[in-house]
Amino acid sequence: MKNKLFILLFLSVISYVSAQNKDNIENEILSYTNSQTQIISKGRLLLADSFMEGDLQKVDEVRNYLLKEVDSENYIALLPGEQWLISYWTGEFYDVLVSVNYYYTKGNKNYQDKIFPPEDRLYYKLVEESWNELEQLEGEILTSDLNEDQKDFLLLHLNFMIAGEPLNTINQDEINEMADLFIEKHPAGKYTELVKNNIRYKFKASNWGFAFDFFAGYTIQTGELSSQFNNGFALGHGFDIEYKKFTLFLRNYIGFPKTLREQEVEGITWEKDMRVTQFLPEASIGYSVVDTEKIKLSPFAGIGGVGFSPVEADIQDRPELDESTVGFVTSYTVGANLDFKLGWNTGAIFPNNKTYWFVRCRYGYTMPQMSNYPGYDGNIHYFNVGIGGVFRATKRDI
């Protein structure tokens, strides 16, 4: 009985102490007024209100207090973009030049692992008002005592600051045009590399690309081949590897002709009108001599093989046919590709003019080396039409 009373008493004490601690923490939270986060939050609200009221002197005072008095080792009171826009309004252009150069060259790592300011509308209002008064701000830059290089950079940077989020007032292409003009005017200026690396965002297609296509075509035999096999329908697929204007074409081309007469192949009789499979694998190198928005023309030359075999259905009926083939022999091929670019949107993954879907027309003249097969000397024309796509990744154009 005494043990039970002791346990109940012990639990009551624990419960009382826990309740007291809870009350103490709650009171401490409610009375907590000197935190860095709270100072930053209230300071940003005062700065925003002063800015909207047009009191730039108060804006300057609050900004300086937040930057000097807040624990900068662990907290961020104002983000770089907010500081720069405020400096544009207060006319502190040299501060912008120094701060922007430092941030883009070595200072952005200082913002890692720190507590960011609370989400509010300060940056949005700074951008919005800067856009509304852009002409006035640009006029103040132009009438300042800065040199021409500095003025041109600040004009570009100011437009860049208000171009994107949150208003999206100026698209990146327009900023790129302004950046190109700056680079052309100041090719060796102090801020030229900074503009190339951080303001101008241009992308271009990679030198390397990959393509595929599926096609159907028609094969024409010449010479003695034309007396052994008829012309026929064909199917195939291709895989391309591109580098700049060069292309490696890897193709698997399968034709379906018939024999035109009875023939003896390796001691096995091939009957007239027997179906055969014609293999024309090929590896060739092409070079694009014409490459516009609509078409791409690429002559090519390469090496491959040619062979004729009975079809599987006939081999099942006559197993001895499995031992008889015409070829497989080396062949040489020349010809040309003509790709018609379809202009379909390739989406955001590969946004460049070297990525597109195409309809491909291809002509090839194949010269099989049939010296070991008397009575089969001749060459082959093939024509095919297919559909495919070429894909090149994008890279930054600096």
Wavefront OBJ file of the C-alpha trace (Angstrom):
o trace
v 0.000 0.000 0.000
v 2.857 2.362 0.903
v 4.556 1.581 -2.414
v 1.453 2.534 -4.374
v 1.162 5.842 -2.485
v 4.816 6.561 -3.169
v 4.393 5.911 -6.898
v 1.308 8.129 -7.098
v 3.133 10.895 -5.241
v 6.144 10.570 -7.550
v 3.992 10.749 -10.671
v 2.178 13.817 -9.319
v 5.488 15.610 -8.764
v 6.675 14.744 -12.285
v 3.400 16.004 -13.758
v 3.628 19.235 -11.740
v 7.229 19.909 -12.780
v 6.384 19.203 -16.437
v 3.436 21.610 -16.313
v 5.625 24.276 -14.722
v 8.287 23.853 -17.428
v 5.620 24.078 -20.125
v 4.291 27.296 -18.624
v 7.810 28.736 -18.359
v 8.609 27.945 -22.015
v 5.281 29.384 -23.138
v 5.878 32.585 -21.152
v 9.406 32.822 -22.521
v 8.138 32.472 -26.088
v 5.402 35.064 -25.590
v 7.800 37.561 -24.022
v 10.648 36.944 -26.459
v 11.203 40.305 -28.201
v 14.918 40.638 -28.832
v 15.528 37.908 -31.418
v 17.564 38.681 -34.521
v 14.798 37.243 -36.686
v 12.211 39.571 -35.184
v 14.482 42.608 -35.565
v 15.083 41.707 -39.205
v 11.378 41.151 -39.863
v 10.305 44.453 -38.282
v 13.194 46.303 -39.898
v 12.208 45.036 -43.351
v 8.593 46.083 -42.761
v 9.721 49.578 -41.724
v 11.984 49.767 -44.761
v 9.149 48.693 -47.094
v 6.723 51.221 -45.592
v 9.290 54.013 -45.838
v 10.048 53.115 -49.440
v 6.385 53.134 -50.436
v 5.996 56.530 -48.723
v 8.931 57.871 -50.735
v 11.047 58.552 -47.643
v 14.405 57.516 -49.099
v 16.312 59.000 -46.160
v 14.518 56.669 -43.772
v 15.069 53.811 -46.229
v 18.797 54.566 -46.151
v 18.858 54.680 -42.338
v 16.979 51.410 -41.869
v 19.025 49.672 -44.554
v 22.305 50.742 -42.926
v 21.107 49.655 -39.493
v 20.098 46.216 -40.722
v 23.401 45.698 -42.514
v 25.563 46.924 -39.627
v 23.766 45.835 -36.465
v 22.326 42.454 -37.415
v 24.448 39.346 -36.788
v 25.759 38.892 -40.326
v 27.621 35.713 -39.424
v 24.393 33.777 -39.049
v 21.586 35.942 -40.467
v 20.807 37.675 -43.754
v 18.873 40.897 -43.326
v 18.764 41.990 -46.968
v 19.370 39.887 -50.036
v 21.861 41.168 -52.633
v 19.135 42.093 -55.138
v 17.296 44.110 -52.485
v 20.470 45.955 -51.536
v 21.251 46.802 -55.166
v 17.764 48.096 -55.972
v 17.756 50.249 -52.836
v 21.153 51.664 -53.838
v 19.782 52.538 -57.280
v 17.040 54.527 -55.579
v 19.408 56.252 -53.152
v 21.914 57.054 -55.912
v 24.759 55.004 -54.406
v 25.994 53.758 -57.750
v 29.593 53.103 -56.703
v 28.283 50.795 -53.976
v 26.347 48.854 -56.601
v 29.428 48.492 -58.802
v 31.600 47.229 -55.951
v 28.943 44.939 -54.469
v 27.874 43.397 -57.785
v 31.461 42.740 -58.828
v 32.275 41.165 -55.454
v 29.116 39.052 -55.376
v 29.531 37.615 -58.870
v 33.248 36.951 -58.562
v 33.622 35.560 -55.032
v 30.925 36.698 -52.635
v 27.908 34.486 -53.318
v 29.276 31.704 -51.094
v 28.859 34.017 -48.102
v 25.113 33.394 -48.234
v 25.323 29.675 -47.683
v 24.282 28.100 -44.365
v 22.702 31.303 -43.068
v 19.170 32.095 -41.895
v 17.334 33.921 -44.663
v 14.919 36.787 -44.004
v 11.213 35.990 -43.702
v 9.121 35.995 -46.837
v 7.525 39.378 -47.420
v 6.774 41.730 -50.315
v 9.868 43.911 -50.017
v 11.670 42.608 -53.110
v 8.459 42.578 -55.132
v 7.729 46.225 -54.302
v 11.312 47.257 -55.076
v 11.120 45.605 -58.487
v 7.641 46.932 -59.215
v 8.484 50.533 -58.369
v 11.811 50.314 -60.203
v 9.967 49.180 -63.314
v 7.420 51.985 -62.959
v 10.186 54.572 -62.550
v 12.746 52.968 -64.831
v 13.181 56.059 -66.992
v 13.848 58.206 -63.935
v 16.413 55.769 -62.500
v 18.166 55.481 -65.864
v 18.277 59.264 -66.116
v 19.994 59.517 -62.730
v 22.601 57.011 -63.833
v 23.244 58.926 -67.074
v 23.678 62.253 -65.234
v 26.029 60.807 -62.611
v 29.794 61.399 -62.626
v 30.553 57.785 -63.557
v 32.598 56.935 -66.637
v 30.903 55.541 -69.742
v 31.797 51.918 -69.014
v 30.275 52.146 -65.534
v 27.124 53.900 -66.727
v 26.511 51.379 -69.480
v 26.999 48.508 -67.070
v 24.613 49.948 -64.484
v 21.954 50.574 -67.131
v 22.263 46.959 -68.253
v 22.335 45.595 -64.718
v 19.293 47.620 -63.629
v 17.275 46.280 -66.544
v 18.508 42.780 -65.767
v 17.405 43.149 -62.136
v 13.813 43.983 -63.036
v 13.604 41.676 -66.063
v 12.790 38.325 -64.505
v 10.900 37.260 -61.420
v 8.559 38.367 -59.999
v 7.186 40.599 -62.798
v 8.862 39.155 -65.924
v 8.778 42.583 -67.544
v 11.642 42.032 -70.020
v 12.400 38.681 -71.620
v 15.887 37.208 -71.613
v 16.299 37.657 -75.368
v 15.987 41.427 -74.939
v 18.497 41.370 -72.093
v 20.837 39.325 -74.295
v 20.571 41.948 -77.044
v 21.453 44.678 -74.545
v 24.344 42.562 -73.262
v 25.648 41.994 -76.793
v 25.625 45.732 -77.425
v 27.541 46.300 -74.180
v 30.140 43.662 -75.099
v 30.506 45.080 -78.598
v 30.987 48.581 -77.191
v 33.325 47.508 -74.366
v 35.095 44.356 -75.626
v 37.901 44.642 -73.075
v 36.072 46.547 -70.334
v 36.235 45.857 -66.620
v 32.697 44.456 -66.544
v 32.675 42.589 -69.852
v 33.438 39.146 -68.447
v 30.950 39.708 -65.653
v 28.251 40.437 -68.235
v 29.150 37.349 -70.274
v 29.108 35.042 -67.265
v 26.189 36.394 -65.235
v 23.826 38.562 -67.293
v 23.876 37.272 -70.862
v 22.275 33.839 -70.933
v 22.584 32.467 -74.435
v 22.577 28.806 -75.292
v 23.666 26.950 -78.373
v 23.568 23.383 -79.569
v 26.333 21.032 -78.512
v 28.818 19.895 -81.149
v 27.674 16.317 -80.535
v 24.288 14.940 -81.497
v 22.424 11.675 -81.949
v 19.687 10.741 -84.399
v 17.545 7.791 -85.376
v 15.124 6.998 -88.174
v 12.864 4.235 -89.434
v 12.403 3.917 -93.167
v 10.926 2.034 -96.077
v 12.453 1.902 -99.521
v 13.020 0.237 -102.851
v 16.084 -1.627 -104.146
v 17.134 -1.832 -107.810
v 19.642 -4.505 -108.881
v 21.965 -3.890 -111.849
v 24.303 -6.035 -113.947
v 24.128 -9.796 -113.417
v 22.334 -9.267 -110.129
v 19.350 -7.951 -112.094
v 19.047 -11.299 -113.897
v 19.142 -13.228 -110.625
v 16.874 -11.132 -108.379
v 14.057 -8.708 -108.999
v 13.828 -5.222 -107.540
v 12.075 -5.175 -104.218
v 10.597 -3.462 -101.209
v 12.846 -2.860 -98.192
v 12.644 -1.805 -94.540
v 15.235 -0.640 -92.067
v 16.364 1.643 -89.316
v 19.329 3.883 -88.732
v 21.295 5.443 -85.904
v 23.450 8.540 -86.416
v 26.239 10.106 -84.398
v 26.847 13.747 -85.286
v 29.824 15.991 -84.643
v 29.545 19.511 -85.967
v 28.829 19.015 -89.702
v 29.997 15.401 -89.833
v 27.691 12.421 -89.322
v 28.401 8.735 -88.845
v 25.453 6.823 -90.335
v 24.916 3.285 -89.010
v 22.139 1.569 -90.939
v 20.456 -1.804 -91.091
v 18.769 -2.214 -94.496
v 16.763 -5.349 -95.308
v 15.266 -6.010 -98.764
v 12.737 -8.632 -99.859
v 13.352 -9.606 -103.516
v 12.569 -12.871 -105.316
v 14.676 -15.055 -107.566
v 14.046 -14.529 -111.295
v 15.185 -17.989 -112.336
v 16.317 -21.269 -110.902
v 19.910 -21.104 -109.710
v 22.474 -23.279 -108.023
v 23.928 -21.783 -104.813
v 26.637 -23.773 -103.038
v 25.209 -27.009 -104.432
v 21.659 -26.181 -103.333
v 18.949 -25.338 -105.855
v 17.118 -22.035 -105.419
v 13.850 -22.245 -107.284
v 12.408 -19.508 -109.447
v 10.224 -16.978 -107.542
v 11.723 -18.044 -104.227
v 11.656 -15.297 -101.648
v 15.028 -14.193 -100.278
v 16.249 -11.684 -97.767
v 18.738 -9.078 -98.949
v 20.990 -7.604 -96.261
v 22.711 -4.240 -96.774
v 24.233 -3.132 -93.467
v 26.197 0.085 -93.805
v 28.493 2.474 -91.962
v 29.161 5.729 -93.758
v 30.450 9.228 -93.102
v 28.422 12.220 -94.262
v 29.083 15.948 -94.347
v 26.308 18.540 -94.409
v 26.840 20.888 -97.345
v 23.463 22.594 -96.879
v 21.861 23.127 -93.470
v 19.000 25.643 -93.285
v 15.873 25.996 -91.182
v 14.020 23.749 -93.634
v 16.455 21.227 -95.134
v 19.760 19.489 -94.568
v 21.713 17.913 -97.430
v 24.531 15.492 -96.598
v 26.498 13.525 -99.198
v 28.101 10.394 -97.752
v 30.496 7.550 -98.501
v 31.030 4.366 -96.575
v 31.509 0.641 -96.329
v 29.124 -2.190 -95.622
v 28.106 -5.586 -96.795
v 25.715 -7.350 -99.163
v 24.220 -10.808 -98.793
v 21.226 -12.850 -100.022
v 19.695 -15.640 -97.906
v 16.591 -17.794 -98.029
v 13.749 -16.745 -95.753
v 13.117 -18.648 -92.523
v 9.838 -20.167 -93.734
v 11.596 -21.856 -96.673
v 14.455 -23.046 -94.451
v 11.953 -24.810 -92.199
v 10.565 -26.660 -95.239
v 14.002 -27.315 -96.736
v 16.653 -27.333 -93.951
v 19.460 -27.665 -96.517
v 18.798 -24.058 -97.597
v 20.314 -22.921 -94.296
v 23.742 -23.789 -95.718
v 23.409 -21.718 -98.906
v 23.831 -17.945 -99.220
v 24.997 -15.502 -101.860
v 27.548 -13.395 -100.015
v 28.066 -11.998 -97.410
v 30.604 -9.708 -99.152
v 32.124 -6.298 -98.587
v 30.489 -3.393 -100.369
v 31.217 0.284 -100.874
v 28.471 2.907 -100.892
v 28.132 6.527 -101.934
v 25.017 8.675 -101.919
v 23.232 11.563 -100.241
v 20.709 12.287 -97.483
v 18.113 15.018 -97.813
v 16.358 15.779 -94.517
v 13.220 17.899 -94.465
v 12.939 19.481 -91.026
v 9.410 19.312 -89.684
v 9.704 22.234 -87.284
v 7.831 20.506 -84.487
v 8.466 21.982 -81.057
v 11.080 19.886 -79.272
v 10.154 21.292 -75.861
v 12.309 22.724 -73.094
v 14.700 19.777 -72.801
v 16.564 20.484 -76.065
v 15.689 24.095 -76.968
v 17.947 24.632 -79.986
v 17.668 24.643 -83.763
v 19.839 21.533 -84.047
v 17.153 19.406 -82.405
v 14.220 18.555 -84.634
v 12.080 15.856 -86.224
v 12.647 15.159 -89.888
v 11.514 13.280 -92.972
v 14.583 11.754 -94.602
v 15.006 10.902 -98.280
v 18.121 8.856 -98.954
v 19.735 7.580 -102.130
v 22.622 5.142 -102.105
v 24.699 3.414 -104.776
v 26.157 0.194 -103.394
v 29.017 -1.676 -105.067
v 29.300 -5.234 -103.688
v 32.564 -7.090 -104.284
v 31.105 -10.296 -105.794
v 34.271 -11.716 -107.407
v 33.877 -14.963 -105.445
v 30.337 -15.415 -106.773
v 30.418 -15.812 -110.585
v 27.181 -14.787 -112.249
v 26.280 -12.311 -109.518
v 28.386 -9.325 -110.501
v 26.485 -6.032 -110.373
v 25.651 -3.009 -108.283
v 22.619 -1.837 -106.306
v 20.641 1.389 -106.207
v 18.454 2.000 -103.204
v 15.949 4.713 -102.377
v 14.221 5.103 -99.056
v 12.013 7.527 -97.149
v 11.861 7.567 -93.372
v 10.982 9.604 -90.335
v 13.175 10.304 -87.336
v 14.656 12.849 -85.032
v 18.002 14.391 -84.191
v 18.846 15.548 -80.685
v 21.631 17.803 -79.509
v 22.044 18.981 -75.953
v 22.476 22.677 -75.233
v 25.449 24.418 -73.703
v 26.022 27.926 -72.454
v 27.339 30.287 -75.099
v 29.873 32.506 -73.339
l 1 2 3 4 5 6 7 8 9 10 11 12 13 14 15 16 17 18 19 20 21 22 23 24 25 26 27 28 29 30 31 32 33 34 35 36 37 38 39 40 41 42 43 44 45 46 47 48 49 50 51 52 53 54 55 56 57 58 59 60 61 62 63 64 65 66 67 68 69 70 71 72 73 74 75 76 77 78 79 80 81 82 83 84 85 86 87 88 89 90 91 92 93 94 95 96 97 98 99 100 101 102 103 104 105 106 107 108 109 110 111 112 113 114 115 116 117 118 119 120 121 122 123 124 125 126 127 128 129 130 131 132 133 134 135 136 137 138 139 140 141 142 143 144 145 146 147 148 149 150 151 152 153 154 155 156 157 158 159 160 161 162 163 164 165 166 167 168 169 170 171 172 173 174 175 176 177 178 179 180 181 182 183 184 185 186 187 188 189 190 191 192 193 194 195 196 197 198 199 200 201 202 203 204 205 206 207 208 209 210 211 212 213 214 215 216 217 218 219 220 221 222 223 224 225 226 227 228 229 230 231 232 233 234 235 236 237 238 239 240 241 242 243 244 245 246 247 248 249 250 251 252 253 254 255 256 257 258 259 260 261 262 263 264 265 266 267 268 269 270 271 272 273 274 275 276 277 278 279 280 281 282 283 284 285 286 287 288 289 290 291 292 293 294 295 296 297 298 299 300 301 302 303 304 305 306 307 308 309 310 311 312 313 314 315 316 317 318 319 320 321 322 323 324 325 326 327 328 329 330 331 332 333 334 335 336 337 338 339 340 341 342 343 344 345 346 347 348 349 350 351 352 353 354 355 356 357 358 359 360 361 362 363 364 365 366 367 368 369 370 371 372 373 374 375 376 377 378 379 380 381 382 383 384 385 386 387 388 389 390 391 392 393 394 395 396 397 398
